[in-house]
Amino acid sequence: MSSESTIKKFNEHVMQSYGRYPLAMKQGEGRRCTDEDGREYIDFGSGIGTNSLGYCDEKWADAVCAQARTLQHNSNYYYTAVQAEFAEKLCAVSGYDKVFFGNSGAEANECAIKVARKYSFDKYGKGRHNIITLVNSFHGRTIATLSATGQDVFHNYFFPFVEGFINVEANNIADLKAKLDDTVCAVMIEYVQGEGGVNKLDKDFVDAIYELCAPKDILVIADEIQTGVGRTGKFLAGDHYGKKADITTLAKGIAGGLPMGACLVNEKLAGVLTAGTHGSTFGGNPIACAGGLAVLDRIESEGFLDSVCAKAEHFRTRLEKCSEVAGVSGLGLMIGITLKSKKAADVAKAALEKGLLVLTAKDKVRLLPPLTIEVSEIDAGLDLLFEILEE
Ligand SMILES: Cc1ncc(COP(=O)(O)O)c(C=O)c1O
């Protein structure tokens, strides 16, 4: 099988909803993967932040395979030990009281939206259903999460969208104050807007959200789908701000590359979802939970998050020395690179030719490398990137 024949078959049968690069990936090991034509790539994208332990990590693969041979799935009408264990560990490491499992980021956010609205309805009745989201945010591709997403470019074609989302400009406290009226039940944020261009929220703005919301019993929802599970060098990006949202959503790297989304809630919200109010056939799938446990074990291992911070620092130091780099944004191993004269999309294409996978976000080159990447691999990848940037 070559990339060409796979691409032909693919395009004949799969809907064309992505702007894909012309390569078919065959296998991976560690932080490198190989396409069907035998070309190798250093991966600075990790499947958009999903392969947190890199490709086919041995302990992760053993845990996943063992679960696949034991019980691959069962209905959520029954209990499974592996889901219980994953939930216990995830709540312990994140500091939350309870979790609902889905299969993706959008699903985790759908759950967060439902919890926020039901909490408000149960306590205050109708009319307090609005959720403030930020301009330039990204919360998913389902109709409700698209509606929540604060980018007009996504509000097309699929009318009517879900009502009840109000956008506030990121880092604009006056705008927030003006819109936080008694119709609002929650404010939903990404501490670092990922798809929106790897932009970190100002500490003052985050402080203001929490200070303004708490006295009005308005919930804070942290969408940590991209920032969570060690990506920024802390388990949650909220830890950098000293903040704990009422609801935190996780997905992407949480199960090391298996479909998993989690909506974590604090004690106040633990009883909001009652039998029959929410569900997902595959949510909390045992194999995904086994993968998630392997990820949490690694992240909790001694020195792991410190090493993420050290590697992030190494990336930044080297990137800032590059003559074509105008600025480096983000937090930890969530890195946005503003270029002086080159276009991010052209750089991503050129990187493929050189054997390097990078992502883009708006006009930036975006890096979300596996958390397990080694310094020698960072250097090898950056050498390739600088060949493009400095040519
Ligand atoms: C912050 C954030 N929220 C939600 C999503 C949606 O996640 P998924 O694609 O798993 O539904 C993403 C995906 O990029 C994201 O970055």
The ligand as an SDF file (V2000), in Angstrom:
LIG
                    3D

 16 16  0  0  0  0  0  0  0  0999 V2000
  -10.2610   23.8590   23.5010 C   0  0  0  0  0  0  0  0  0  0  0  0
  -10.9750   22.8090   22.6890 C   0  0  0  0  0  0  0  0  0  0  0  0
  -12.2310   22.5000   22.9940 N   0  0  0  0  0  0  0  0  0  0  0  0
  -12.9040   21.5570   22.3020 C   0  0  0  0  0  0  0  0  0  0  0  0
  -12.3290   20.8990   21.2410 C   0  0  0  0  0  0  0  0  0  0  0  0
  -13.0970   19.8520   20.5030 C   0  0  0  0  0  0  0  0  0  0  0  0
  -12.5560   18.5920   20.7560 O   0  0  0  0  0  0  0  0  0  0  0  0
  -12.9340   17.3390   19.8330 P   0  0  0  0  0  0  0  0  0  0  0  0
  -12.3780   17.6000   18.4940 O   0  0  0  0  0  0  0  0  0  0  0  0
  -12.2920   16.1680   20.5280 O   0  0  0  0  0  0  0  0  0  0  0  0
  -14.4120   17.2400   19.8310 O   0  0  0  0  0  0  0  0  0  0  0  0
  -11.0170   21.2270   20.8850 C   0  0  0  0  0  0  0  0  0  0  0  0
  -10.3920   20.5870   19.7170 C   0  0  0  0  0  0  0  0  0  0  0  0
   -9.4870   21.0740   19.1270 O   0  0  0  0  0  0  0  0  0  0  0  0
  -10.3240   22.1980   21.6270 C   0  0  0  0  0  0  0  0  0  0  0  0
   -9.0670   22.5550   21.3160 O   0  0  0  0  0  0  0  0  0  0  0  0
  1  2  1  0
  2  3  1  0
  2 15  2  0
  3  4  2  0
  4  5  1  0
  5  6  1  0
  5 12  2  0
  6  7  1  0
  7  8  1  0
  8  9  2  0
  8 10  1  0
  8 11  1  0
 12 13  1  0
 12 15  1  0
 13 14  2  0
 15 16  1  0
M  END
$$$$
